[in-house]
């Protein structure tokens, strides 16, 4: 039976899995470019895996649980149970990936004196580092940007701003990929566009649920024998008023 993904290793207790589509891609590269093409692709995705392990190593030390790392044709994804709300911790986790890629670029650059193969891997890792530093949320650069903006705007508004910039850049990536005939860049652009919106909605719902819980615990309701006093407005009305006020403020600042 064909599975969607296969476990290839465990590093720091984290399962590293490869998606079936990546396995198919490696087989195609082997037939089209020979063994050298396959080795290059394997080395490339090993670099991507190390990039994600860089994120994971810091995340574990910041109290996050990393469920798995999935390697896909468009890159890697480290699945965590949560992202720390402290801006400093989010910055360190986000910066760890590009830093790992940069160190790999330095290492492969040193090996490049022995074979041109390593020069190519150096360039790929350097590109991976710089591309991920673009402020396109939820890429690493976008998360770093949110970490810097959270103390100034709050987590929700910082996420809204980062997501909006991320979507604008995703459209730019798609247009560039369309004109260049780069199908992979178009897929990445779609992924960024959808992920930016999904993460903003998750943060929004989290914030609203916290506000609702707080309002429910601290609402100024006078308790008397049934029927209870109704001087304070119901909790749902407070939630509705806060929601309307948030969107009014959001469109005022970034509309």
Secondary structure, 3 states (H helix, E strand, C coil): CCCCEEEEEEECCEEEEEEHHHHHHHHHHHHHHHHHHHHHHHHHHHHHHHHHHHHHHHHHHCCCCEEEEEEECCEEEEEECCCCCCHHHHHHHHHHHHHHHHHHHHHHHHHCCCCHHHHHHHHHHHHHHHHHCCCCCCCHHHHHHHHHHHHHHCHHHHHHHHHHHHHHHHHHHHHHHHHHCCHHHHHHHHHHHHHHHHHHHHHHHHHHHHHHHHHHHHCCCCCCCCCCCCCCCCHHHHHHHHHHHHHHHHHHHHC
